[in-house]
Amino acid sequence: MFVAACIHDYDHPGLSNKFLIQIMDPLAILYNDKSVLENHHCAMSFNILFKENNNFLEHLDKEKFNEFREVVIGLVLATDLAEHFQILSLFKKKILNIPKCVQREDKLLLMKILIKCADVSNPTKERSVYKKWVDGIMEEFYRQGDREKELNIPLSPFGNRDNAKPNSCQKSFIEFIATPIFDALSEW
């Protein structure tokens, strides 16, 4: 989980999956329009791991290494917001109905929920820290919106810097993304 958390946004270009797919970016083509950024984060990170003197896992046998890689990739792919509601729904249906995670797939599902909670946790931070994150994400949205204007394609939600609505953006994020997942975890 620690490795997945460290790499889950590595080499992020500041653009959304939807935008990359819409403009047929080479990354979207490479990853067949599926979790484009998340696949990219994994691939770039594992490329670094495989460089000489970087592989801190070289002592693992092939089976353990493959298991590690499978879990890390699964966790990073779980951070794709396109998968958010499906993972949350499965968690509510499956995990909340059993007292402990005993099967491997249950443990992996719980780890996905935990990494997703970490990924959307900015609203839980101290106000000044949270504001810095909001300012950063809004600027990212505006830059993408600027590119969308240049390309004459529809603007993404909250991408119009001329009609900035950071409070509305964060209200929606907290209400529809962050709160439901933290509520589900707190019930477990």
C-alpha positions as CSV (number, residue, x, y, z in Angstrom):
1,M,0.0,0.0,0.0
2,F,2.8,2.4,0.8
3,V,4.4,1.9,-2.6
4,A,1.1,2.3,-4.4
5,A,0.4,5.5,-2.4
6,C,3.8,6.9,-3.3
7,I,3.4,6.2,-7.0
8,H,-0.3,6.7,-7.6
9,D,0.1,10.1,-9.3
10,Y,3.7,9.8,-10.5
11,D,4.4,11.8,-13.7
12,H,0.8,13.2,-13.8
13,P,0.5,15.7,-16.7
14,G,-2.2,17.8,-15.0
15,L,-4.9,16.7,-17.4
16,S,-7.8,14.3,-17.0
17,N,-8.3,10.9,-18.5
18,K,-11.4,12.2,-20.3
19,F,-9.4,15.0,-21.9
20,L,-6.5,12.7,-23.0
21,I,-9.0,10.3,-24.5
22,Q,-10.9,13.1,-26.2
23,I,-7.8,14.5,-27.9
24,M,-6.5,11.0,-28.7
25,D,-3.3,11.7,-26.8
26,P,-0.6,9.1,-27.2
27,L,-1.1,7.9,-23.6
28,A,-4.8,7.3,-24.3
29,I,-3.9,5.3,-27.4
30,L,-1.2,3.4,-25.6
31,Y,-3.6,2.4,-22.7
32,N,-6.7,1.9,-24.9
33,D,-8.6,4.7,-23.2
34,K,-8.8,2.7,-19.9
35,S,-7.5,4.3,-16.7
36,V,-5.0,6.1,-18.9
37,L,-3.2,8.1,-16.2
38,E,-3.3,5.4,-13.6
39,N,-1.8,2.9,-16.1
40,H,0.9,5.5,-16.9
41,H,1.7,6.1,-13.2
42,C,2.3,2.4,-12.8
43,A,4.3,1.9,-16.0
44,M,6.6,4.9,-15.3
45,S,7.1,3.9,-11.7
46,F,8.0,0.3,-12.5
47,N,10.4,1.5,-15.2
48,I,12.2,3.4,-12.5
49,L,12.2,0.4,-10.2
50,F,13.8,-1.8,-12.9
51,K,16.7,0.6,-13.3
52,E,20.1,-0.5,-12.0
53,N,20.4,0.0,-8.2
54,N,16.7,0.9,-7.8
55,N,15.1,-2.5,-7.4
56,F,14.6,-2.8,-3.7
57,L,12.5,-6.0,-4.4
58,E,15.2,-8.0,-6.2
59,H,15.5,-10.3,-3.3
60,L,11.9,-11.6,-3.8
61,D,11.3,-14.7,-5.8
62,K,9.3,-14.3,-9.0
63,E,6.0,-15.4,-7.4
64,K,6.2,-12.9,-4.6
65,F,7.4,-10.1,-6.9
66,N,4.5,-10.8,-9.3
67,E,2.0,-10.7,-6.4
68,F,3.5,-7.4,-5.2
69,R,3.3,-5.9,-8.7
70,E,-0.3,-7.1,-9.1
71,V,-1.4,-5.6,-5.8
72,V,0.4,-2.3,-6.5
73,I,-1.1,-2.0,-10.0
74,G,-4.6,-2.9,-8.6
75,L,-4.4,-0.2,-6.0
76,V,-3.2,2.5,-8.3
77,L,-5.9,1.6,-10.9
78,A,-8.4,1.9,-8.0
79,T,-7.6,5.6,-7.7
80,D,-9.2,6.2,-11.1
81,L,-12.4,8.2,-10.2
82,A,-14.2,6.4,-13.1
83,E,-14.0,3.3,-10.9
84,H,-15.0,5.1,-7.7
85,F,-18.7,4.2,-7.4
86,Q,-18.2,0.6,-8.5
87,I,-15.5,0.0,-5.9
88,L,-17.5,1.8,-3.2
89,S,-20.7,-0.1,-4.1
90,L,-18.8,-3.5,-4.0
91,F,-17.3,-2.5,-0.6
92,K,-20.7,-1.6,0.8
93,K,-22.3,-4.8,-0.5
94,K,-19.5,-7.2,0.4
95,I,-17.2,-6.0,3.1
96,L,-19.8,-4.3,5.3
97,N,-21.7,-7.6,5.6
98,I,-18.8,-9.6,7.0
99,P,-17.0,-9.0,10.3
100,K,-13.4,-9.5,9.0
101,C,-11.5,-9.6,5.8
102,V,-10.5,-13.2,5.5
103,Q,-10.1,-13.8,1.7
104,R,-7.4,-12.3,-0.4
105,E,-9.9,-10.5,-2.6
106,D,-11.6,-9.0,0.5
107,K,-8.3,-7.7,1.7
108,L,-7.5,-6.2,-1.7
109,L,-10.9,-4.5,-1.7
110,L,-10.3,-3.0,1.7
111,M,-6.8,-1.8,0.6
112,K,-8.5,-0.2,-2.5
113,I,-10.9,1.7,-0.2
114,L,-8.0,2.8,2.0
115,I,-5.9,4.1,-0.8
116,K,-9.0,5.8,-2.3
117,C,-9.6,7.5,1.1
118,A,-6.0,8.7,1.2
119,D,-6.4,10.0,-2.4
120,V,-9.5,12.0,-1.7
121,S,-8.5,13.1,1.9
122,N,-7.6,16.7,1.2
123,P,-10.9,18.0,2.7
124,T,-9.9,16.3,6.0
125,K,-6.7,18.4,6.3
126,E,-6.1,21.5,8.3
127,R,-7.8,24.4,6.5
128,S,-4.6,26.2,5.3
129,V,-3.2,23.0,3.9
130,Y,-6.5,22.1,2.3
131,K,-6.7,25.6,0.7
132,K,-3.3,25.0,-1.0
133,W,-4.5,21.8,-2.4
134,V,-7.8,23.4,-3.7
135,D,-5.8,26.2,-5.3
136,G,-3.5,23.7,-7.0
137,I,-6.3,21.5,-8.3
138,M,-8.4,24.5,-9.5
139,E,-5.3,25.8,-11.4
140,E,-5.0,22.3,-13.0
141,F,-8.6,22.4,-14.0
142,Y,-8.2,26.0,-15.4
143,R,-5.1,25.0,-17.4
144,Q,-7.0,22.1,-18.9
145,G,-9.9,24.4,-19.6
146,D,-7.6,26.8,-21.4
147,R,-6.4,24.0,-23.6
148,E,-10.0,22.9,-24.3
149,K,-10.8,26.5,-25.4
150,E,-7.7,26.5,-27.7
151,L,-8.9,23.2,-29.2
152,N,-12.5,24.4,-29.4
153,I,-13.9,21.5,-27.5
154,P,-16.4,21.6,-24.6
155,L,-15.0,22.8,-21.3
156,S,-14.7,20.3,-18.5
157,P,-16.7,21.1,-15.3
158,F,-14.9,23.8,-13.3
159,G,-12.4,24.3,-16.1
160,N,-13.5,27.9,-16.9
161,R,-11.2,30.3,-15.1
162,D,-13.5,33.2,-16.3
163,N,-16.3,31.6,-14.3
164,A,-14.4,30.2,-11.3
165,K,-16.4,28.2,-8.8
166,P,-13.9,26.6,-6.4
167,N,-16.4,26.4,-3.6
168,S,-19.0,24.7,-5.7
169,C,-16.4,22.3,-7.0
170,Q,-15.3,21.3,-3.5
171,K,-18.8,21.1,-2.2
172,S,-19.6,18.6,-5.0
173,F,-16.3,16.7,-4.4
174,I,-17.0,16.4,-0.7
175,E,-20.6,15.5,-1.0
176,F,-20.4,13.0,-3.8
177,I,-16.9,11.5,-3.6
178,A,-15.2,12.0,-0.2
179,T,-18.0,11.8,2.3
180,P,-19.6,8.6,1.0
181,I,-16.3,6.7,1.0
182,F,-15.3,7.8,4.5
183,D,-18.8,7.0,5.7
184,A,-18.6,3.5,4.3
185,L,-15.2,3.0,5.9
186,S,-16.4,4.3,9.2
187,E,-19.2,1.7,9.2
188,W,-16.8,-1.2,8.8
